Amino acid sequence: MLLLVLVVGLICYHVYKSIKPPPPIPLPENVSEICPRVKLNDGRYLAYRELGFPKDKAKNKIIILHGFGSSKLVDLKITQEMIDEFEIYFLFFDRAGYGESDAHPSRTVKTDTYDIEELAEKLQIGPKFHVLGMSLGAYPVYGCLKYIPHRLSGATLVVPLLNFWWSSMPQSLLSAALKKLPIQNQWTFRVAHYLPWLLYWWLTQKWFSPFSPNPRETMTERDIELADKHTKHSYIKESALRQGEYVSTHRDIIASFENWEFDPTELLNPFSDGNEGSVHMWCALEDKQILREALLYICDKLPWIKLRQVPETGHLIIHEKQHFEDIIKTACYHVYKSIKPPPPIPLPENVSEICSRIKLNDGRYLAYRELGFPKDKAKNKIIIIHGYGSSKLVDLKITQEMIDEFEIYFLLFDRAGYGESDAHPSRTIKTDTYDIEELADKLQIGPKFHVLGMSLGAYPVYGCLKYIPHRLSGATFVAPLLNFWWSRMPQNLLSAALKKLPIENQWTFRVAHYLPWLLYWWLTQKWFSPFNLNPLTTMTERDIELADKHTKHSYIKESALRQGEYVSMQRDIIASFENWEFDPTELLNPFSDGNEGSVHIWCALEDKQILREALLYICDKLPWIKLHQVPEAGHLIIHEKQHFEDIIKTACS
């Protein structure tokens, strides 16, 4: 009896030893010096690799989920030109148990999903990202669509695995999908599903092969070529499986084919409520592993998933450079389309017959309008810089008697992108300034001139004082904009100036400053208003009357925005609130060396947009700027005939 017990015990021990998975092979102590890793909240580490555009500037952020037996070193080909064009940031990482990422003690589709979310948070890649998974590594993409849809800007499944035990799909279809595989593979996946605790033994026993030894049963000839070239490098295999096959590939199989908490056909469209994004599924028509009809069924049940069927390609489609670039372009297109500003609307061919235009040295044209005294006889030459959303047709009232008395020549022009003036490809305060100087030279108005800017259109006046002070006979700011990110002004003052505006306007200006590439999307999306729609939050009753009378004429708006809102108003906002090369308080007095001239700021005391204290601070730091405070006047002070005449008289005095 004792001998029998001993024999049974030895058999049990051998069986236990043969089916008990080994622990992970320890990683070297200096692993964090070998590759970047981030610590998760549960104490595990995930290893990752970043490529492409800087994440804080990228328009497209794509997390790549490697396939079975692979790692963050997966060899995918994309040109630098395409990365730059679409401004793509790629994040590759070793899924739990692969490479240098710690194993998860009970890995599932859900744990893999939350690993992705936490990795994105730890690396601060932003609130939304695109996930792209390939082959068996695509199952976390289903998890992202189920558990974290609010974090997605899009999702891509490339020849994705099928779990043959999904509950809501036709069993005949799943059975056909399973039978497409070699019989050895079928039994391995059955063991993973029904007896996951036995999988380690199944995959390590020597009696029979758990997978078909003939690669041509699961891969095309081209797949075999691509595998030899891209997926069988020894360094990739060594990196991927360095902690052992059980915690990497074996656990991958179990997580893929165990019972899930959901079925893909039950997923909800994460982009149905106006959220911008898209989901794509790529099907290779010569794929020997994935049943096309099963993917068709999923996309039929979920029509918001776009099925891309690619002829003459096999399972390793993602390693074909052209196909991978097509996959990435498609992933980026929705984001790219929604945030990529449109080109200028072409002007009519006869535009130079419609209005006066002058050609600049860089080939662009500026449209202009001349009023008042002849420029060769005028004593006062004033260049008027129109405000936001306006043009050279800005409606300003002044009597002929006053023009004659002060002998004033007025030059009004469309700033770059407005009206009939060509857009500048990278417009800034500096480019606007030199446009003014070159326009003056081309029209031969003389060596010196006075510049007058109003509201947001006043920022080029700061530019003139900085870059071309020797060309000025004077300068006037009327209710001028404040850039809330000037470096030398007290932050509490700039913060107060920003908070004077409605919260919607504040956020728009923040986007223009911190994320200028996103401004077009911000101003065109439909979820919320980028500006406060109540005019009384930014204008007095009198301002509203003046706006209706002087700035809202349809012909002015049509002329101002005829090339589109992006190259005119939106570029105006960016140029106003981006980082400048200087701070106004650093400006030098252009009239300190006996040069005749003066600089004026006009402050309307009932202005709801401009903080009076900020203008006082500027004039305190620069006492050569004369501050004029006008009671009972609002932001559109320049359209009050009496005030405008006072402004012009002061400029001419």
Salt bridges, closest charged atoms under 4 A:
ASP42 OD2 - ARG44 NE 2.79
GLU50 OE2 - LYS55 NZ 3.37
ASP75 OD1 - LYS77 NZ 3.27
ASP75 OD2 - HIS230 ND1 2.79
GLU87 OE2 - LYS59 NZ 3.75
ASP94 OD2 - LYS72 NZ 2.69
GLU100 OE1 - LYS72 NZ 2.33
GLU100 OE2 - ARG242 NH1 2.34
ASP102 OD1 - ARG37 NH1 3.41
ASP112 OD2 - ARG95 NH1 3.62
ASP112 OD1 - ARG107 NE 3.30
ASP115 OD1 - ARG44 NH2 2.67
GLU117 OE2 - HIS150 NE2 3.86
GLU117 OE2 - ARG151 NH1 3.29
GLU121 OE2 - ARG151 NH1 3.06
GLU221 OE2 - ARG216 NE 2.57
GLU225 OE1 - ARG222 NH1 2.94
ASP228 OD1 - LYS232 NZ 3.77
GLU245 OE1 - HIS250 NE2 3.83
ASP252 OD1 - ARG95 NH1 2.67
ASP252 OD1 - ARG107 NH2 2.46
GLU261 OE1 - LYS110 NZ 3.23
ASP287 OD2 - HIS315 ND1 2.82
GLU293 OE2 - ARG292 NH1 3.90
GLU320 OE2 - ARG222 NE 2.75
GLU325 OE2 - LYS321 NZ 3.24
ASP362 OD2 - ARG364 NE 2.78
GLU370 OE2 - LYS375 NZ 3.33
ASP395 OD1 - LYS397 NZ 3.29
ASP395 OD2 - HIS550 ND1 2.76
GLU407 OE2 - LYS379 NZ 3.94
ASP414 OD2 - LYS392 NZ 2.65
GLU420 OE1 - LYS392 NZ 2.33
GLU420 OE2 - ARG562 NH1 2.45
ASP422 OD1 - ARG357 NH1 3.41
ASP432 OD2 - ARG415 NH1 3.69
ASP432 OD1 - ARG427 NE 3.33
ASP435 OD1 - ARG364 NH2 2.69
GLU437 OE2 - HIS470 NE2 3.91
GLU437 OE2 - ARG471 NH1 3.25
ASP441 OD1 - ARG471 NH2 2.87
GLU545 OE1 - ARG542 NH1 2.92
ASP548 OD1 - LYS552 NZ 3.62
ASP572 OD1 - ARG415 NH1 2.61
ASP572 OD1 - ARG427 NH2 2.43
GLU581 OE1 - LYS430 NZ 3.25
GLU586 OE2 - ARG488 NE 3.36
ASP607 OD2 - HIS635 ND1 2.78
GLU613 OE2 - ARG612 NH1 3.94
GLU640 OE2 - ARG542 NE 2.72
GLU645 OE2 - LYS641 NZ 3.10
